[in-house]
C-alpha cells in the first residue's frame, strides 16, 4: 500500500501524527506541495490514498489515479482544489479537518491588520537598516470591521474585534443569529452594504464560482476611501490587478493577505512590492499548536478510512472503501 503525502507543514512539524501515519505500514511517498495538476498527473496511478494539502486534484488526476486510489484525506478545511463532485461520482471519500485552525487564522488576521495600521514593516525594516524612520499610524479601536463569512474563523475574528473595541458588521448567507446577538455583530443586507460601511474588510468565505473575484474594480468602488482589506481566505476571492491598482491610487490604504491567486507567486506578481501591501506565504494556520491538531485529525481520518470506517469529518457522500489495513 502506498500513500502520497504532500502537505509541508505536516512534514515539517513534530508530533504524534508521524507515528500514527507510520503505524499504517504503508509506503509513504513525500512531496513538497502544493502540487500543480501537471505534477499530480506525473505521480498519479500508484497510490491507494492521498494525504493532501492544496494540491490540484482534478478530474484528470482522479481518472489517472483509478482504479487504485481509494481515499482522499485533506489536511485542512478548504477543498476547492479537489474535484469533490467527481470524487463522489467515483465513490472516493474526501475527508477534511473542520475546527482545527480557526484560532490561529484569526490571530493572523490581526497580525496583518495591526501591522498595516501601525506601519510596522516599513519602520522595522528602516530601523534594521540603521535608520530611525518614525511614521504616524492609526488605532483600530472604534473602527468598523466588516466580516464576509461568519464560519468558525469569521466568528473568531469578531470575538477579537470586540476585544479591540471595534464595531462589527457581517454578511453570510447562513446567518448565525445567536452568535451575532451575543457578540454584537450587525447583519448587513449584502456585500455592497458591508463594503460601504466598513473601515476594514476581512474575507472568510469559501471559494466558489460566485465568490471568485468578489473584490474587484467594481466592488472596490463601493468601499470607503482609505479602507483596509484583509484576505486570509483564498487568493482568488480578490482580483489581483484590481487590488494592485487600488493600492497604487490610494483607494485602498492597505492590503494584508496570507493567500495569493498563484502560490508560490512568480517574481513579477503584481502584489509583490505593491504599496502598503503585506503578503505572507500561506502560513495563517501554521503554528505548532494548530499543525498538531490539523495533522492529528487528518491522519486519524485517513486511518479510519483505511480500516473501512467512517472518518471524523467527511465532505462528500461516499462510503468508506473495503478495509486496507
C-alpha positions in Angstrom: 0.0 0.0 0.0 1.3 3.5 -0.9 0.2 6.9 0.4 1.2 10.2 -1.2 1.9 12.9 1.5 2.2 16.4 0.1 1.5 18.9 2.9 4.7 20.6 4.0 3.5 21.8 7.4 2.6 18.2 8.3 6.1 17.1 7.4 7.9 20.0 9.0 6.3 20.0 12.4 6.9 17.3 15.1 4.0 15.5 16.7 2.3 12.2 17.2 0.8 12.3 13.7 4.1 11.0 12.3 3.9 7.8 14.3 0.2 7.3 13.6 0.9 7.6 9.9 3.8 5.1 10.0 1.6 2.7 12.0 -0.4 2.0 8.9 2.5 0.1 7.5 2.2 1.9 4.2 5.0 3.1 2.0 4.9 6.9 2.4 6.0 9.0 -0.6 6.7 12.6 0.4 6.4 15.6 -1.9 6.6 19.3 -1.2 3.2 20.7 -2.1 1.0 22.4 -3.1 1.4 20.4 -6.3 0.1 21.5 -9.7 -2.2 19.4 -11.8 0.8 18.6 -14.0 2.9 17.3 -11.1 -0.1 15.4 -9.7 -0.6 13.7 -13.1 3.1 12.7 -13.1 2.6 11.0 -9.7 -1.0 9.6 -10.0 -1.8 6.0 -10.6 0.3 4.3 -8.0 -1.3 5.4 -4.7 -4.1 4.0 -2.6 -4.6 7.3 -0.7 -3.7 11.0 -0.9 -2.9 12.9 2.3 -3.0 16.3 0.6 -2.9 20.0 1.2 -3.9 22.5 -1.5 -2.8 20.3 -4.4 -4.8 20.3 -7.6 -6.8 17.1 -7.6 -8.8 17.5 -10.8 -11.0 15.1 -12.8 -7.9 14.2 -14.9 -5.9 13.5 -11.8 -8.6 11.3 -10.3 -9.0 9.4 -13.6 -5.3 8.7 -13.8 -5.3 7.6 -10.1 -8.0 4.9 -10.7 -8.6 2.2 -10.0 -6.1 2.1 -7.2 -7.0 5.4 -5.4 -9.5 4.8 -2.6 -9.1 7.8 -0.3 -8.5 11.5 -0.4 -7.7 12.8 3.1 -7.4 16.6 3.2 -5.1 18.3 5.6 -7.1 21.4 6.3 -10.6 22.8 5.6 -10.8 24.2 2.1 -11.5 21.6 -0.6 -11.8 23.9 -3.6 -8.7 22.4 -5.2 -10.3 19.0 -5.2 -13.0 18.0 -7.7 -15.2 16.7 -4.9 -18.2 16.1 -7.2 -16.1 13.8 -9.4 -14.6 12.1 -6.4 -18.1 11.4 -5.2 -19.1 10.1 -8.6 -16.2 7.7 -8.4 -17.2 6.8 -4.8 -14.0 8.1 -3.3 -14.5 9.6 0.2 -12.9 13.0 0.8 -12.2 13.7 4.5 -11.3 17.1 5.9 -10.4 18.8 9.2 -13.0 21.4 10.3 -12.5 23.3 13.6 -8.7 22.9 13.9 -7.2 26.2 12.8 -9.8 29.0 13.4 -7.9 30.4 16.4 -4.6 30.5 14.6 -6.0 32.1 11.4 -7.9 34.8 13.4 -4.7 35.7 15.2 -3.0 36.0 11.8 -5.8 38.4 10.6 -5.0 40.8 13.5 -1.3 40.5 13.0 -1.7 41.8 9.4 -4.3 44.4 10.4 -2.1 45.8 13.2 1.0 45.7 11.0 -0.7 47.8 8.3 -2.3 50.3 10.7 0.9 50.8 12.6 3.3 50.8 9.5 5.2 48.0 11.2 7.1 46.5 8.3 8.4 49.8 6.9 9.5 51.2 10.2 11.1 47.9 11.4 13.0 47.5 8.1 14.2 51.1 8.3 15.4 50.6 11.8 17.2 47.3 11.0 18.9 49.2 8.2 20.3 51.7 10.6 17.6 54.4 10.1 15.2 55.9 12.5 12.0 56.4 10.4 9.1 57.5 12.6 5.6 57.3 11.0 2.2 58.0 12.3 -0.2 55.1 12.4 -3.9 54.5 13.2 -5.7 52.9 16.1 -8.2 50.2 15.3 -10.4 50.9 18.3 -13.6 52.4 17.2 -13.2 51.3 13.6 -15.8 49.3 11.8 -14.7 45.8 10.6 -16.8 44.1 8.0 -16.5 40.3 8.1 -17.6 38.4 5.0 -18.2 34.9 6.0 -19.1 34.0 9.6 -18.0 30.5 9.8 -15.6 29.4 12.6 -12.8 31.7 11.5 -15.0 34.7 10.9 -16.6 34.3 14.3 -13.2 34.2 16.0 -12.3 37.4 14.2 -15.5 39.0 15.5 -14.6 37.9 19.1 -11.2 39.5 18.8 -12.5 42.6 17.1 -14.8 43.2 20.1 -11.9 42.9 22.4 -10.1 45.6 20.5 -13.2 47.9 20.8 -14.2 47.7 17.2 -17.7 47.8 15.7 -18.5 44.5 13.9 -20.7 44.1 10.9 -21.1 41.0 8.8 -22.6 39.2 5.9 -23.2 35.5 5.5 -25.8 33.5 3.5 -26.3 31.4 6.6 -26.5 34.0 9.4 -25.5 32.8 12.9 -28.3 34.6 14.7 -27.4 33.6 18.3 -23.7 34.3 17.8 -24.3 37.6 16.2 -26.5 38.7 19.1 -24.1 37.6 21.7 -21.1 39.3 20.1 -22.7 42.4 18.7 -22.3 41.7 15.0 -24.8 43.7 12.9 -26.2 41.9 9.9 -25.7 43.6 6.5 -28.2 43.1 3.7 -25.5 42.3 1.2 -21.8 42.6 0.4 -22.3 46.1 -1.1 -23.8 47.5 2.1 -21.0 45.9 4.1 -18.3 47.4 1.9 -19.8 50.9 2.1 -19.9 50.9 5.9 -16.5 49.2 6.7 -13.2 50.8 7.5 -11.7 47.3 7.4 -12.9 44.3 5.4 -11.9 40.7 6.3 -12.6 37.9 3.9 -13.6 34.5 5.3 -15.9 32.9 2.7 -15.4 29.8 0.7 -14.1 30.0 -2.8 -16.9 29.2 -5.3 -17.7 30.5 -8.8 -20.0 33.1 -7.1 -17.2 34.4 -4.7 -14.3 34.3 -7.2 -13.1 37.9 -7.8 -15.7 39.2 -5.4 -13.4 42.1 -4.5 -12.6 43.6 -7.9 -12.6 47.1 -9.6 -16.4 47.3 -9.4 -16.8 46.3 -5.8 -13.8 48.3 -4.6 -15.7 51.4 -5.8 -18.2 50.7 -3.0 -15.5 50.7 -0.4 -14.6 53.7 1.7 -11.6 55.7 0.5 -8.6 54.5 2.5 -10.2 51.2 3.6 -8.0 48.3 4.5 -8.6 44.8 3.1 -7.5 41.6 4.8 -7.6 38.2 3.0 -6.9 35.1 4.9 -9.4 33.1 2.9 -8.4 32.3 -0.7 -6.3 34.4 -3.1 -8.9 34.0 -5.9 -11.5 35.9 -3.8 -9.8 39.1 -5.0 -8.8 40.3 -8.5 -5.1 40.7 -8.3 -4.5 43.6 -10.7 -7.5 45.5 -9.4 -6.2 45.3 -5.8 -2.8 46.5 -7.0 -4.4 49.4 -8.9 -6.5 50.4 -5.8 -3.3 50.4 -3.6 -1.4 52.5 -6.1 -4.3 55.1 -6.3 -4.8 55.1 -2.5 -8.4 53.9 -2.8 -7.2 51.1 -0.6 -4.9 52.2 2.2 -3.6 48.7 2.7 -3.9 45.0 1.7 -2.9 42.2 4.0 -3.1 38.7 2.7 -1.9 35.2 3.5 -3.1 33.8 0.2 -2.5 34.6 -3.5 -4.1 33.5 -6.7 -0.8 31.8 -7.6 1.2 30.0 -4.9 4.1 30.4 -4.8 3.9 33.6 -6.9 6.0 34.5 -9.9 8.7 37.0 -9.2 6.7 39.6 -11.1 3.4 39.1 -9.3 1.6 42.5 -9.1 1.2 42.3 -5.3 4.9 41.6 -4.5 6.3 45.0 -3.6 2.9 46.8 -4.1 2.4 49.9 -2.0 1.1 49.3 1.6 0.8 45.6 0.9 1.8 42.7 3.2 1.8 39.2 1.8 2.6 36.2 4.0 3.3 32.7 2.4 0.0 30.9 3.3 1.1 30.3 6.9 -2.0 31.6 8.7 -2.8 28.2 10.1 0.8 27.1 10.5 1.5 27.2 14.2 2.9 24.2 16.2 -0.4 24.0 18.1 -2.6 24.2 15.0 -0.5 21.8 12.9 -0.7 19.1 15.6 -4.5 19.4 15.8 -4.8 19.5 12.0 -2.3 16.8 11.3 -3.7 14.6 14.0 -7.2 14.9 12.7 -6.2 14.4 9.0 -4.2 11.3 9.9 -7.0 9.9 12.1 -9.4 10.4 9.2 -7.1 8.6 6.9 -6.5 5.6 9.3 -10.3 5.2 9.9 -10.9 5.1 6.2 -8.1 2.6 5.7 -9.8 0.5 8.3 -13.1 0.7 6.3 -14.7 3.0 8.9 -16.2 6.5 8.7 -13.8 9.3 9.3 -14.3 12.1 11.9 -15.3 14.5 9.2 -16.1 14.0 5.5 -17.0 16.4 2.8 -18.9 14.1 0.4 -21.4 11.2 0.5 -19.2 8.3 -0.5 -18.8 5.1 1.5 -15.5 4.0 3.1 -13.6 1.5 1.0 -13.1 -2.1 1.9 -10.5 -2.2 4.7 -6.9 -1.9 3.5 -5.3 -2.4 6.9 
